[in-house]
Amino acid sequence: MLTKRIIACLDVDGGRVVKGVQFEDLRDAGDPADLAKAHSESGADEVVLLDISAAHQQRATLLETVRRAARQLFIPLTVGGGIRSLEDAAAVFSTGADKISINSAALSNPNLITQIAERFGSQAVVVAIDAKRRANAAAWEAFTHGGRTASGRDAVEWAREAESRGAGEILLTSMDRDGTASGFDCDLTRAVADSVRIPVIASGGAGDARHFAEVFREGHADAALAASIFHYGIHRFADLKHQLSLQGIPMRLPC
């Protein structure tokens, strides 16, 4: 049985890690390189670094910030934000990133997924989907530009298309649950996970070990990503993974 992954998320704004609630009220959480190192040593399976203001500000990813974080890691590093072309992706890979994550640019130019996958392999292409539940419907809409702009696209349908164009993973964030510590949106995660054959990373809402167990069992997630509970020392990765392992969820436990 494949092990489930626990992933640390570093939302970076202006070179600093920040965290908010439902994409708003951001507060400082620390230095990206320092936090990347701390999470790796604590037992994280991977780190995702997202330059959350790059798309909105229409600028490139902060490459030096990525390079500093990559130097601290011996686990996979995914980088997103401001990647709008094959050249942008190549520049990020040159800093030491193992995967790139694309969101707004993929929705505006879906062929970019294919271009990057053909050059670097599907395993290196993560399509991020920021999804918000539609009013009075069991459906979700994909948003762009850090959750600021509605795309008009159904999140589940977009996940299927992203897979068909060459994406190797889906990073799925519930905007409704982001930063609330109320639990992952298992309905959203299951809807996407059951519609694609590639791994789905659940994001948004983690508060305790029970939430991770729920999204793995009920949400059918392959991995779960969190930020606040790790940045502020509420949970250590090793402790969380041990708790999940005792519940029968396959984990790669730290040595």
N, C-alpha and C positions, 0 to 999 in steps of 0.2 A: 504494500500500500504506500502511495506517495505521501511524504510528510507535508504537513501544512506549514506555511511560512508566516512569520511575524515580521513586519516591516516597519521601520521607523521613518516618519515623514518630517522633512525639514522644509517648512514654508519660508522662503527667504524674500525679504523686502528691503532694498537698500543695503544689502550685504549682511543683514542680521536676520536671525530666525525669529519669526513672529507667530502668534496664534491668536485666533479670535473665535467668535461664535457665529455660525451661519455666514461665514465669509466677511464679517464686519467686526468692529471694535477690536482691532489688532493690538496686541501688546508684545513687548520684547521678551524673547525666550532664550537668547544667548548667541554665541558665535557659531557659525555653521561647522567649521573644522573641529572645534572643541566638542560640540554635540555629536558629530559624526563619530569621532573617536570613542566617546563615552558610550554611545549606543552599541557600537561594534564590540567593545569590551564587555558590555552587559549581556551580550548574547543575541543581538538582532541578526536575522538571517540576511537582510538587505537594508539599504538606505535609499530613500527617494528624496532628491533635492529639487524643489520646485521654486523657480524664480517667479513668484505670483504676480508681480507687477509688470513683467516684461511685455506681455501681449497687450495689456491695456495702454502701456506707455509707448508701444510700437518700437521697442529697442531690442537689441540682441541680449542673449543670456550673459550674465556676469561671469565670464570665463575664469577669471582669477579666483573668484569665490569657489567655483567648482574645482579648480585645480588644487586649492588648499585643502578642501574636504577629501578629494580623492587620495591625496598623499597619506591620509590617516587611516585608510580602509584596506582590509584584505577580504572584504565581502563585496558582493555586487552593488554598484552604484548606478541608479537611474537618475537622469537629469531632464527636467522639463521647464518650459517657459521661454518664449522668444525664439523658438526654432521654427522658421518659416520656409526653409529651403534645404536642399541636399547639402549645400555648402555650410549652412548653419549647423546641421547635424554633424558633419565632418569635423567642424571646429570644436564641438562639444566632446566628441569621441577623442579628439587629440589631447584633451585635458586629463584623460584617464577614466572617463565614464564608460560603463559597460553596456548601458541601454539609454535610449532617449525616449522621452514622453512627449507626445504632441496632442494638442487639444484644439484650440481655435484654428490653427493653420490647417489641420486635417479636415475640419468641417468646411472650411472655405475652399480647400484644394485637396479633395480625397486622394488624388493621384500621388500626392506627396508620400503617403503611406507606402505605396508600391515602389516609388523611387528609392526610398531609404531601405526598404526591405531587400530590394534587388542588389543594392550596393553592400549593405552590412549584415543582411540576414534577418529573417522575421523575428528571431529570438531577441534581437536588439531593438525592436520597435514596440513600444507600449503606447496604445491610444488611450488617453485620459478622457473620461466622460463625467462632467459635472451635471448631475441630474436632479431635477426638482419635480415633485409630484404635481400633476395637473389637477386643477380644482374639480372635485366631485368625480374623479375617475381613477381607475386602477391602472394608470399609465404615467409615464414620466417624460419630461422634456429635457433635452440636452441644452446646456448653457455654455457660452464662450466668454473670453476675456475676464477670467477670474470670477465667473458667476455673475457678471454684470449684464450680459446680453443674451436674450432668448434666441435660440437658433431656429425654432419651429420644427426641429427634428425630434421624432420619437426616439428615446434613448435606447430601447431594445432593438429597434430596426437599425439604428446607427451602429450599434455594436456588431450586428450581423454583417453590415456592409464593411466595417473596418476589418473584420476577420477576412472577408472575401478579398480585400485589397492587399492583404499581407501582414496585418498586425499579428504579433506573437502573444500579446497579453492585452487585457483591458484593465485599466485602473479606474474603478467606478466609485465616485464620491456622491453620497447623498447630501445635497445642499440643505435639506430639511433637518438632518441630524448633525451636521458638522459642528463640532465643538460643544455639543450639548451634554455629552457623557450619558445619554439616555439609551444607548445601544444602537447597533448598526440597523439599517433598514433591510431586514431580511427578505421582505417581499420584493424590493427592487433588486437586490443581489441575486436572488433565486431566479427572477424573471430573465435577467441577463445571462447568468451562468447556465441555465437550462436551454438557452437559445444559441449558444456558441460552443465550439469545441476547444477553444484556447483557454488558458487560465484566466480567472477573474479575481482581481484584488479588491476586496471590500474596503471602503474608507468612509469615515464620517460617523461619529457617535460613540466611539469606544469609551467605556467608563470603568469596567472591571473585567475580570476573567470570564464571568458568566456571559458577557456580551460576545467575546471571542468564540466561546463554545457554541453559542447560538448561531452565529453567522457561518461557522464551519458546518454545523449539522443542518440547520434549517435554511440557511441562505445558500448552501452548496458552494461557498467560496473556496478558492484554492489557497488564498493568502488573505491576511488582514493587516491593514495599515493604520497606524495611530500616531498622534503627535503629543498632545497635552499630557496624557497620563505618563509618558516617558520623559518629556522635557522637565517636568516639575517633580520627578522622583516618586510619583504615586505607585508605579509598578516598575520593577526591574524585569528585563526580558527573561532572564534565567528563571526567576520565580514564577512568572506567568506561564512560561513553557512547561515548567514542572507541574503546575496545577492542571494544565490542559492535558498533559500526558497521563496524569492519574485518572482523568476522565475518559481515557481511551482514545484521545485524539492524537494521531501520530505527529510527533515533533522531533526536530533535530536538536537534541539537548546539548548544551555546552559541556566541554570536557571538564 
